[in-house]
């Protein structure tokens, strides 16, 4: 396909130098996969599941996420 010269000149306009396509929205599946990856990393680093009774807030949050994933059947 051959682009018209007028359009090619528009693409070279310095006003458009910083213009980039909009990033794709993060989906629920993306968030779930990130949480699963985070839990896998926790298990690799600590050798145990995160505990809801822990004093560390990150561990507590991971424990809640793990419980939710188990309830949804996404974690065995």
N, CA, C and O atoms as CSV, one atom per row, in Angstrom:
chain,resi,resn,atom,element,x,y,z
A,1,UNK,N,N,0.848,-1.180,0.000
A,1,UNK,CA,C,0.000,0.000,0.000
A,1,UNK,C,C,0.886,1.234,0.000
A,1,UNK,O,O,1.869,1.315,0.737
A,2,UNK,N,N,0.534,2.151,-0.806
A,2,UNK,CA,C,1.307,3.384,-0.902
A,2,UNK,C,C,0.552,4.501,-0.184
A,2,UNK,O,O,-0.627,4.744,-0.439
A,3,UNK,N,N,1.271,5.178,0.730
A,3,UNK,CA,C,0.669,6.246,1.509
A,3,UNK,C,C,0.769,7.561,0.751
A,3,UNK,O,O,1.784,7.827,0.107
A,4,UNK,N,N,-0.273,8.389,0.818
A,4,UNK,CA,C,-0.195,9.710,0.189
A,4,UNK,C,C,0.868,10.562,0.888
A,4,UNK,O,O,1.049,10.460,2.102
A,5,UNK,N,N,1.553,11.382,0.139
A,5,UNK,CA,C,2.611,12.225,0.669
A,5,UNK,C,C,2.106,13.119,1.796
A,5,UNK,O,O,2.821,13.359,2.769
A,6,UNK,N,N,0.895,13.605,1.666
A,6,UNK,CA,C,0.304,14.475,2.687
A,6,UNK,C,C,0.221,13.755,4.043
A,6,UNK,O,O,0.475,14.356,5.087
A,7,UNK,N,N,-0.128,12.495,4.017
A,7,UNK,CA,C,-0.215,11.710,5.244
A,7,UNK,C,C,1.175,11.430,5.812
A,7,UNK,O,O,1.366,11.492,7.026
A,8,UNK,N,N,2.128,11.130,4.971
A,8,UNK,CA,C,3.503,10.887,5.415
A,8,UNK,C,C,4.083,12.129,6.086
A,8,UNK,O,O,4.795,12.018,7.084
A,9,UNK,N,N,3.791,13.288,5.556
A,9,UNK,CA,C,4.271,14.536,6.152
A,9,UNK,C,C,3.634,14.755,7.526
A,9,UNK,O,O,4.276,15.266,8.444
A,10,UNK,N,N,2.384,14.369,7.654
A,10,UNK,CA,C,1.701,14.501,8.936
A,10,UNK,C,C,2.381,13.627,9.991
A,10,UNK,O,O,2.553,14.060,11.131
A,11,UNK,N,N,2.770,12.406,9.625
A,11,UNK,CA,C,3.450,11.511,10.558
A,11,UNK,C,C,4.796,12.070,11.009
A,11,UNK,O,O,5.251,11.759,12.109
A,12,UNK,N,N,5.434,12.883,10.185
A,12,UNK,CA,C,6.732,13.460,10.513
A,12,UNK,C,C,6.622,14.760,11.304
A,12,UNK,O,O,7.642,15.357,11.647
A,13,UNK,N,N,5.421,15.202,11.595
A,13,UNK,CA,C,5.209,16.451,12.324
A,13,UNK,C,C,5.798,16.325,13.730
A,13,UNK,O,O,5.487,15.365,14.435
A,14,UNK,N,N,6.645,17.278,14.158
A,14,UNK,CA,C,7.269,17.221,15.490
A,14,UNK,C,C,6.245,17.237,16.637
A,14,UNK,O,O,6.555,16.791,17.742
A,15,UNK,N,N,5.055,17.736,16.388
A,15,UNK,CA,C,4.034,17.744,17.433
A,15,UNK,C,C,3.605,16.321,17.800
A,15,UNK,O,O,3.071,16.092,18.886
A,16,UNK,N,N,3.834,15.387,16.912
A,16,UNK,CA,C,3.427,14.009,17.159
A,16,UNK,C,C,4.564,13.129,17.668
A,16,UNK,O,O,4.406,11.913,17.778
A,17,UNK,N,N,5.717,13.738,17.982
A,17,UNK,CA,C,6.880,12.961,18.417
A,17,UNK,C,C,6.600,12.102,19.639
A,17,UNK,O,O,7.051,10.958,19.688
A,18,UNK,N,N,5.879,12.606,20.618
A,18,UNK,CA,C,5.649,11.868,21.851
A,18,UNK,C,C,4.375,11.036,21.849
A,18,UNK,O,O,4.037,10.414,22.856
A,19,UNK,N,N,3.674,11.021,20.736
A,19,UNK,CA,C,2.404,10.296,20.678
A,19,UNK,C,C,2.667,8.800,20.521
A,19,UNK,O,O,3.397,8.365,19.630
A,20,UNK,N,N,2.048,8.030,21.415
A,20,UNK,CA,C,2.184,6.577,21.386
A,20,UNK,C,C,0.800,5.967,21.482
A,20,UNK,O,O,-0.127,6.618,21.963
A,21,UNK,N,N,0.643,4.735,21.035
A,21,UNK,CA,C,-0.664,4.096,21.168
A,21,UNK,C,C,-1.030,3.915,22.637
A,21,UNK,O,O,-0.161,3.733,23.490
A,22,UNK,N,N,-2.303,3.967,22.910
A,22,UNK,CA,C,-2.785,3.778,24.269
A,22,UNK,C,C,-2.483,2.349,24.705
A,22,UNK,O,O,-2.681,1.400,23.947
A,23,UNK,N,N,-2.010,2.213,25.919
A,23,UNK,CA,C,-1.702,0.880,26.459
A,23,UNK,C,C,-3.004,0.103,26.644
A,23,UNK,O,O,-4.043,0.667,26.987
A,24,UNK,N,N,-2.920,-1.183,26.410
A,24,UNK,CA,C,-4.093,-2.029,26.591
A,24,UNK,C,C,-4.490,-2.058,28.060
A,24,UNK,O,O,-3.632,-2.080,28.943
A,25,UNK,N,N,-5.768,-2.058,28.313
A,25,UNK,CA,C,-6.272,-2.098,29.684
A,25,UNK,C,C,-5.943,-3.448,30.306
A,25,UNK,O,O,-5.976,-4.481,29.637
A,26,UNK,N,N,-5.624,-3.422,31.593
A,26,UNK,CA,C,-5.334,-4.647,32.329
A,26,UNK,C,C,-6.661,-5.354,32.600
A,26,UNK,O,O,-7.600,-4.749,33.116
A,27,UNK,N,N,-6.729,-6.625,32.252
A,27,UNK,CA,C,-7.960,-7.388,32.436
A,27,UNK,C,C,-7.936,-8.135,33.772
A,27,UNK,O,O,-6.904,-8.210,34.439
A,28,UNK,N,N,-9.068,-8.672,34.139
A,28,UNK,CA,C,-9.160,-9.474,35.364
A,28,UNK,C,C,-8.254,-10.700,35.252
A,28,UNK,O,O,-7.634,-11.109,36.234
A,29,UNK,N,N,-8.178,-11.280,34.066
A,29,UNK,CA,C,-7.298,-12.430,33.853
A,29,UNK,C,C,-5.834,-12.046,34.046
A,29,UNK,O,O,-5.050,-12.820,34.595
A,30,UNK,N,N,-5.469,-10.841,33.591
A,30,UNK,CA,C,-4.098,-10.357,33.773
A,30,UNK,C,C,-3.775,-10.213,35.264
A,30,UNK,O,O,-2.701,-10.613,35.715
A,31,UNK,N,N,-4.712,-9.641,36.020
A,31,UNK,CA,C,-4.501,-9.461,37.464
A,31,UNK,C,C,-4.398,-10.808,38.169
A,31,UNK,O,O,-3.568,-10.988,39.061
A,32,UNK,N,N,-5.241,-11.749,37.767
A,32,UNK,CA,C,-5.196,-13.086,38.363
A,32,UNK,C,C,-3.858,-13.753,38.079
A,32,UNK,O,O,-3.257,-14.354,38.969
A,33,UNK,N,N,-3.394,-13.647,36.837
A,33,UNK,CA,C,-2.111,-14.268,36.481
A,33,UNK,C,C,-0.963,-13.624,37.250
A,33,UNK,O,O,-0.046,-14.320,37.684
A,34,UNK,N,N,-1.002,-12.312,37.423
A,34,UNK,CA,C,0.048,-11.638,38.199
A,34,UNK,C,C,0.062,-12.135,39.651
A,34,UNK,O,O,1.124,-12.354,40.234
A,35,UNK,N,N,-1.134,-12.309,40.221
A,35,UNK,CA,C,-1.226,-12.774,41.603
A,35,UNK,C,C,-0.715,-14.206,41.716
A,35,UNK,O,O,-0.025,-14.542,42.678
A,36,UNK,N,N,-1.048,-15.057,40.737
A,36,UNK,CA,C,-0.541,-16.427,40.742
A,36,UNK,C,C,0.983,-16.428,40.643
A,36,UNK,O,O,1.654,-17.180,41.350
A,37,UNK,N,N,1.522,-15.594,39.774
A,37,UNK,CA,C,2.979,-15.486,39.641
A,37,UNK,C,C,3.615,-15.021,40.955
A,37,UNK,O,O,4.662,-15.521,41.367
A,38,UNK,N,N,2.961,-14.059,41.598
A,38,UNK,CA,C,3.465,-13.537,42.879
A,38,UNK,C,C,3.446,-14.634,43.948
A,38,UNK,O,O,4.379,-14.750,44.743
A,39,UNK,N,N,2.384,-15.431,43.960
A,39,UNK,CA,C,2.304,-16.537,44.926
A,39,UNK,C,C,3.352,-17.605,44.635
A,39,UNK,O,O,3.948,-18.150,45.564
A,40,UNK,N,N,3.583,-17.908,43.377
A,40,UNK,CA,C,4.633,-18.869,43.021
A,40,UNK,C,C,5.995,-18.371,43.504
A,40,UNK,O,O,6.800,-19.146,44.019
A,41,UNK,N,N,6.245,-17.077,43.335
A,41,UNK,CA,C,7.508,-16.501,43.785
A,41,UNK,C,C,7.619,-16.601,45.302
A,41,UNK,O,O,8.684,-16.926,45.829
A,42,UNK,N,N,6.517,-16.322,46.008
A,42,UNK,CA,C,6.506,-16.431,47.474
A,42,UNK,C,C,6.866,-17.855,47.894
A,42,UNK,O,O,7.703,-18.058,48.773
A,43,UNK,N,N,6.231,-18.829,47.263
A,43,UNK,CA,C,6.493,-20.226,47.601
A,43,UNK,C,C,7.950,-20.596,47.333
A,43,UNK,O,O,8.565,-21.304,48.130
A,44,UNK,N,N,8.500,-20.125,46.229
A,44,UNK,CA,C,9.896,-20.407,45.889
A,44,UNK,C,C,10.843,-19.772,46.908
A,44,UNK,O,O,11.850,-20.372,47.286
A,45,UNK,N,N,10.518,-18.566,47.347
A,45,UNK,CA,C,11.388,-17.841,48.278
A,45,UNK,C,C,11.261,-18.339,49.715
A,45,UNK,O,O,12.243,-18.331,50.457
A,46,UNK,N,N,10.057,-18.775,50.121
A,46,UNK,CA,C,9.799,-19.084,51.524
A,46,UNK,C,C,9.547,-20.563,51.805
A,46,UNK,O,O,9.628,-20.996,52.954
A,47,UNK,N,N,9.247,-21.333,50.775
A,47,UNK,CA,C,9.029,-22.759,50.955
A,47,UNK,C,C,7.747,-23.114,51.692
A,47,UNK,O,O,7.588,-24.243,52.156
A,48,UNK,N,N,6.845,-22.171,51.802
A,48,UNK,CA,C,5.564,-22.403,52.481
A,48,UNK,C,C,4.535,-21.420,51.943
A,48,UNK,O,O,4.873,-20.431,51.293
A,49,UNK,N,N,3.266,-21.717,52.228
A,49,UNK,CA,C,2.196,-20.815,51.827
A,49,UNK,C,C,2.176,-19.601,52.760
A,49,UNK,O,O,2.548,-19.711,53.928
A,50,UNK,N,N,1.749,-18.455,52.255
A,50,UNK,CA,C,1.617,-17.285,53.125
A,50,UNK,C,C,0.514,-17.519,54.158
A,50,UNK,O,O,-0.480,-18.188,53.876
A,51,UNK,N,N,0.697,-16.965,55.347
A,51,UNK,CA,C,-0.230,-17.168,56.463
A,51,UNK,C,C,-1.011,-15.886,56.745
A,51,UNK,O,O,-0.446,-14.793,56.772
A,52,UNK,N,N,-2.310,-16.038,56.953
A,52,UNK,CA,C,-3.158,-14.888,57.269
A,52,UNK,C,C,-2.836,-14.314,58.644
A,52,UNK,O,O,-3.133,-13.150,58.913
A,53,UNK,N,N,-2.234,-15.115,59.512
A,53,UNK,CA,C,-1.918,-14.660,60.870
A,53,UNK,C,C,-0.554,-13.971,60.967
A,53,UNK,O,O,-0.141,-13.571,62.055
A,54,UNK,N,N,0.133,-13.834,59.863
A,54,UNK,CA,C,1.469,-13.229,59.859
A,54,UNK,C,C,1.391,-11.751,60.232
A,54,UNK,O,O,0.353,-11.110,60.070
A,55,UNK,N,N,2.495,-11.227,60.729
A,55,UNK,CA,C,2.538,-9.799,61.064
A,55,UNK,C,C,2.865,-8.956,59.833
A,55,UNK,O,O,2.634,-7.747,59.837
A,56,UNK,N,N,3.392,-9.568,58.797
A,56,UNK,CA,C,3.761,-8.883,57.561
A,56,UNK,C,C,2.508,-8.685,56.699
A,56,UNK,O,O,1.845,-9.659,56.340
A,57,UNK,N,N,2.184,-7.436,56.367
A,57,UNK,CA,C,0.963,-7.134,55.617
A,57,UNK,C,C,0.988,-7.774,54.223
A,57,UNK,O,O,-0.050,-8.217,53.731
A,58,UNK,N,N,2.151,-7.827,53.591
A,58,UNK,CA,C,2.242,-8.440,52.269
A,58,UNK,C,C,1.883,-9.921,52.337
A,58,UNK,O,O,1.177,-10.437,51.471
A,59,UNK,N,N,2.372,-10.594,53.365
A,59,UNK,CA,C,2.057,-12.010,53.530
A,59,UNK,C,C,0.566,-12.205,53.796
A,59,UNK,O,O,-0.041,-13.138,53.270
A,60,UNK,N,N,-0.023,-11.333,54.604
A,60,UNK,CA,C,-1.458,-11.422,54.868
A,60,UNK,C,C,-2.258,-11.266,53.577
A,60,UNK,O,O,-3.197,-12.023,53.328
A,61,UNK,N,N,-1.887,-10.289,52.762
A,61,UNK,CA,C,-2.595,-10.057,51.496
A,61,UNK,C,C,-2.450,-11.250,50.559
A,61,UNK,O,O,-3.406,-11.643,49.891
A,62,UNK,N,N,-1.258,-11.820,50.513
A,62,UNK,CA,C,-1.051,-13.003,49.684
A,62,UNK,C,C,-1.869,-14.184,50.191
A,62,UNK,O,O,-2.380,-14.972,49.396
A,63,UNK,N,N,-1.995,-14.310,51.501
A,63,UNK,CA,C,-2.792,-15.387,52.079
A,63,UNK,C,C,-4.264,-15.249,51.675
A,63,UNK,O,O,-4.924,-16.238,51.357
A,64,UNK,N,N,-4.762,-14.032,51.691
A,64,UNK,CA,C,-6.151,-13.787,51.280
A,64,UNK,C,C,-6.310,-14.105,49.793
A,64,UNK,O,O,-7.295,-14.725,49.393
A,65,UNK,N,N,-5.351,-13.686,48.979
A,65,UNK,CA,C,-5.398,-13.982,47.545
A,65,UNK,C,C,-5.370,-15.484,47.305
A,65,UNK,O,O,-6.107,-15.997,46.462
A,66,UNK,N,N,-4.530,-16.181,48.035
A,66,UNK,CA,C,-4.433,-17.627,47.892
A,66,UNK,C,C,-5.753,-18.297,48.265
A,66,UNK,O,O,-6.220,-19.193,47.561
A,67,UNK,N,N,-6.348,-17.864,49.366
A,67,UNK,CA,C,-7.642,-18.426,49.778
A,67,UNK,C,C,-8.698,-18.205,48.691
A,67,UNK,O,O,-9.470,-19.110,48.377
A,68,UNK,N,N,-8.727,-17.009,48.126
A,68,UNK,CA,C,-9.683,-16.692,47.067
A,68,UNK,C,C,-9.453,-17.558,45.836
A,68,UNK,O,O,-10.407,-18.076,45.256
A,69,UNK,N,N,-8.197,-17.718,45.434
A,69,UNK,CA,C,-7.883,-18.551,44.275
A,69,UNK,C,C,-8.310,-19.998,44.516
A,69,UNK,O,O,-8.809,-20.662,43.607
A,70,UNK,N,N,-8.113,-20.478,45.730
A,70,UNK,CA,C,-8.529,-21.849,46.069
A,70,UNK,C,C,-10.057,-21.971,46.011
A,70,UNK,O,O,-10.581,-22.962,45.501
A,71,UNK,N,N,-10.766,-20.972,46.531
A,71,UNK,CA,C,-12.232,-20.979,46.503
A,71,UNK,C,C,-12.764,-20.969,45.071
A,71,UNK,O,O,-13.804,-21.562,44.786
A,72,UNK,N,N,-12.049,-20.299,44.178
A,72,UNK,CA,C,-12.461,-20.220,42.777
A,72,UNK,C,C,-11.995,-21.434,41.972
A,72,UNK,O,O,-12.326,-21.566,40.794
A,73,UNK,N,N,-11.235,-22.307,42.602
A,73,UNK,CA,C,-10.748,-23.484,41.911
A,73,UNK,C,C,-9.587,-23.193,40.974
A,73,UNK,O,O,-9.301,-23.980,40.072
A,74,UNK,N,N,-8.921,-22.068,41.185
A,74,UNK,CA,C,-7.794,-21.688,40.335
A,74,UNK,C,C,-6.459,-22.091,40.936
A,74,UNK,O,O,-5.412,-21.881,40.324
A,75,UNK,N,N,-6.490,-22.664,42.122
A,75,UNK,CA,C,-5.271,-23.095,42.816
A,75,UNK,C,C,-5.574,-24.433,43.483
A,75,UNK,O,O,-6.593,-24.594,44.154
A,76,UNK,N,N,-4.689,-25.364,43.289
A,76,UNK,CA,C,-4.910,-26.697,43.871
A,76,UNK,C,C,-3.981,-26.892,45.046
A,76,UNK,O,O,-4.001,-27.946,45.681
